Amino acid sequence: MNILLINGSKAFGPAQGRLNHTLHAHARDVLTALGHQTQETHIDDGYDIPAEIDKFLWMDAVIWQMPGWWMGEPWIVKEYIDHVFSLGRGKLHESDGRHSATPTEGYGSGGLLHGKRHMLSLTWNAPIEAFIRPGDFFDGAGVDAVYLHFHKANEFLGIKPLPTFICNDVVKNPQVERFLADYRAHLQRVFPA
């Protein structure tokens, strides 16, 4: 497969992005060893919008590597999406999918990237229980409900989700070796050789 690896970490305040950089590099190494082709974008290093649009046309799947900041993606990831997805009209999406004859029908069906997939690889200080335990912070909704907007942004282009990977409690109880082992197993399941 052709897999686009997008590193959405941001050096900011006490966070320097080391774990996300490590996971991003680990994904590249694991996927390459499995025989997949990869291209990479480190958003914080800058990017060329037409080149990024071409990467989305090239890829079979995209992995979004990023920390959870204030209940979602860092602002640089949202800015990247705003730039690349918006300026990709005619290549990534044709329209919002609606027609003037039926303006209330078909919103979100104008994507041109059908058959492609996306995966989230996330790092959070919150423990997993905050996402899955009823009565806890996210009231048992799960991580994918927290990222519904992100999944829908990809789906607007026709890209369907793959199982999400998340590292939890990364500040108060970092377990980097376990995170890497778990991520390797996840990648091997989702992207077998």
C-alpha positions in Angstrom: 0.0 0.0 0.0 0.9 3.7 -0.4 0.7 5.2 3.1 0.9 8.9 3.9 2.2 9.6 7.4 1.2 13.1 8.7 3.0 14.2 11.8 0.8 16.8 13.5 2.9 17.4 16.6 3.7 20.9 17.7 6.6 22.1 19.9 4.7 24.4 22.2 5.2 25.2 25.9 6.2 22.1 27.9 5.2 19.8 25.0 8.0 19.3 22.5 6.4 16.5 20.5 9.0 13.8 21.3 6.5 11.0 21.7 4.6 11.9 18.5 7.9 12.1 16.6 8.8 8.7 18.0 5.5 7.1 17.1 5.6 8.7 13.6 9.1 7.3 12.9 8.1 3.9 14.4 5.1 3.8 12.0 7.4 4.5 9.0 9.9 1.8 10.1 7.2 -0.8 10.7 5.3 -0.1 7.5 8.4 -0.1 5.4 9.4 -3.4 6.9 6.0 -4.8 6.0 6.6 -3.8 2.4 4.5 -0.6 2.2 5.5 2.6 0.5 5.4 5.8 2.6 5.5 9.5 2.2 5.7 11.9 5.1 4.7 15.4 6.1 5.8 17.1 9.3 3.2 19.9 9.5 5.2 22.0 11.9 8.2 22.0 9.4 5.9 23.7 6.7 4.4 22.2 3.6 3.6 23.0 0.0 -0.2 22.8 -0.5 -0.1 21.4 -4.1 2.4 18.7 -3.1 0.1 17.7 -0.2 -2.9 17.4 -2.5 -0.7 15.2 -4.7 0.1 13.0 -1.7 -3.6 12.5 -1.0 -4.1 11.4 -4.6 -1.1 9.0 -4.3 -2.0 7.4 -1.0 -4.2 4.4 -0.2 -4.3 5.3 3.4 -3.2 8.2 5.6 -2.1 8.0 9.3 -2.7 11.2 11.3 -0.2 11.2 14.2 -1.0 13.9 16.8 -1.4 14.8 20.4 -4.8 15.6 21.9 -4.9 19.2 22.9 -8.0 20.7 24.5 -10.2 17.9 23.3 -8.9 17.6 19.7 -6.2 18.2 17.2 -3.5 20.9 17.6 -4.4 24.1 15.6 -1.7 23.4 13.0 -3.5 20.2 12.0 -6.8 22.1 11.6 -5.0 24.8 9.6 -3.4 22.1 7.4 -6.8 20.6 6.8 -8.3 24.0 6.0 -5.6 24.7 3.5 -5.2 21.3 1.8 -8.8 20.1 1.8 -10.2 23.5 0.8 -7.7 24.1 -2.0 -8.0 20.5 -3.2 -11.4 21.2 -4.7 -11.6 19.5 -8.1 -9.0 16.9 -7.0 -10.0 15.8 -3.5 -13.7 16.8 -3.6 -15.9 18.0 -6.4 -18.5 19.8 -4.2 -20.4 19.3 -1.0 -22.4 16.7 -2.8 -25.7 18.6 -3.0 -27.6 19.7 -6.1 -29.8 22.7 -6.6 -32.8 20.5 -7.4 -32.5 18.7 -4.0 -30.5 21.1 -1.7 -31.3 19.3 1.5 -30.0 15.9 0.2 -26.5 14.5 -0.2 -24.4 16.8 1.9 -20.9 15.4 2.3 -21.1 13.1 -0.7 -19.0 15.0 -3.1 -15.6 13.5 -2.2 -13.3 12.1 -4.9 -11.1 9.8 -2.8 -13.4 6.8 -2.4 -11.6 3.6 -1.6 -9.0 5.4 0.5 -8.7 5.1 4.3 -7.5 7.1 7.3 -6.3 6.2 10.7 -5.7 8.3 13.8 -2.7 7.7 16.1 -3.2 9.8 19.1 -1.4 10.7 22.3 -3.4 11.9 25.3 -2.6 12.7 29.0 -6.1 11.5 29.9 -6.3 7.8 30.9 -8.4 5.5 28.7 -11.1 5.4 31.4 -11.8 9.1 30.8 -13.0 8.0 27.3 -14.7 4.6 28.0 -16.1 4.6 31.5 -19.7 5.8 31.9 -19.8 8.8 34.2 -16.2 9.7 33.6 -15.1 12.8 31.6 -16.3 11.7 28.1 -19.2 9.7 29.7 -18.2 6.5 28.0 -18.5 7.9 24.4 -15.1 6.6 23.4 -12.2 8.3 21.6 -13.8 8.1 18.1 -16.8 10.1 19.3 -14.4 12.8 20.5 -12.9 12.9 17.0 -16.2 12.6 15.1 -15.5 16.0 13.4 -12.1 14.8 12.3 -13.5 11.5 10.9 -16.2 13.5 9.1 -13.7 15.9 7.6 -11.9 12.9 6.0 -15.2 11.3 5.0 -16.1 14.6 3.2 -13.3 13.6 0.8 -14.6 10.0 0.6 -12.0 8.6 3.0 -13.3 6.0 5.4 -11.8 5.3 8.9 -9.6 2.5 10.1 -9.3 1.5 13.8 -7.9 4.3 15.9 -4.8 3.9 18.0 -4.3 5.9 21.2 -1.6 6.2 23.8 -3.1 7.3 27.2 -1.7 8.8 30.4 1.4 9.9 28.4 2.4 12.7 30.9 1.6 11.3 34.3 2.4 7.6 33.5 4.4 7.4 30.3 5.1 3.8 29.1 7.0 4.4 25.9 8.2 0.9 25.3 4.7 -0.5 25.8 3.3 2.2 23.5 5.7 1.2 20.8 5.0 -2.5 21.1 1.2 -1.9 21.1 1.5 0.4 18.1 3.6 -2.2 16.2 0.9 -4.8 16.8 -1.8 -2.4 15.8 -0.1 -1.5 12.5 0.6 -5.1 11.7 -3.2 -5.9 12.1 -4.4 -2.9 10.2 -1.8 -3.0 7.4 -0.6 -6.6 7.0 2.2 -7.4 4.6 
